[in-house]
Amino acid sequence: MEQTALNLIAIAVFSITLSVFVTPLLSISPFVPALATFSLLGLVTVDNLTFNNRGVTLLLDAFSPSKHRQRVIYHEAGHFLTAYILGIPIASYSLTAWEAFRQGQEGVGGVQFDIADLEQKVKNFTDFPAFLERISTVWMAGIAAETLVYGKAAGGESDRFYLQSALKLAGVPENNYAQKERWSLLQAKTLLEKQQTAYQALVIAMEKRASVEECCRVISESLV
């Protein structure tokens, strides 16, 4: 079961425990909060088994604070900018779970790459090491962006997972994963520091939900 579903279940259990003490004071039947809580648990279970937790993700994301939403924008702008500069084709982006859902994507948002174009780029195996270097930098750019803006990253677990999966497929020894991750993170951070003007312009464009084409135009006009 996904962590978001587990978190929601924990909240439900806490709520029913709290209701044991609160409902007598408010003259509310204890069956009311109990029914609501068990209904929520049932919905979480159905969502987990049937919809891969999309419902829970949409619900939690809908109530996420504005500071979290802004952090997501900074994170995804890091991915977008590095992908553009390093020649990784961008198909779309989403910044909330609802936007991702409407695009047929899972999760709470992200930058989607043009898979067909990527396949063409890696058909020649001799080009794969260079491509892996670039895409690894792109994956770590979200964490790098958060670190530059906030001092540390709150997200990035899926980015690390994608990087490690790619390294595994490439035959990189597992004991080298941490070194590769640090190097990719450093590369991304260096790129973002150099292109701060373009990065900030992109953040503003993404806040306005500008199209991919418009975001690329903003970047091209701001690069140094």
HELIX and SHEET records of a PDB file:
HELIX    1   1 GLN A    3  LEU A   26  1                                  24    
HELIX    2   2 PHE A   31  THR A   50  1                                  20    
HELIX    3   3 ARG A   54  ALA A   62  1                                   9    
HELIX    4   4 SER A   66  ILE A   85  1                                  20    
HELIX    5   5 ALA A   97  ARG A  102  1                                   6    
HELIX    6   6 ILE A  115  LYS A  121  1                                   7    
HELIX    7   7 PHE A  125  ASP A  127  5                                   3    
HELIX    8   8 PHE A  128  TYR A  150  1                                  23    
HELIX    9   9 GLU A  157  LEU A  169  1                                  13    
HELIX   10  10 GLU A  174  ASN A  176  5                                   3    
HELIX   11  11 TYR A  177  LYS A  194  1                                  18    
HELIX   12  12 GLN A  196  GLU A  207  1                                  12    
HELIX   13  13 VAL A  212  SER A  222  1                                  11    
SHEET    1   A 2 ILE A  90  SER A  94  0                                        
SHEET    2   A 2 GLY A 110  PHE A 113 -1                                        
END                                                                             
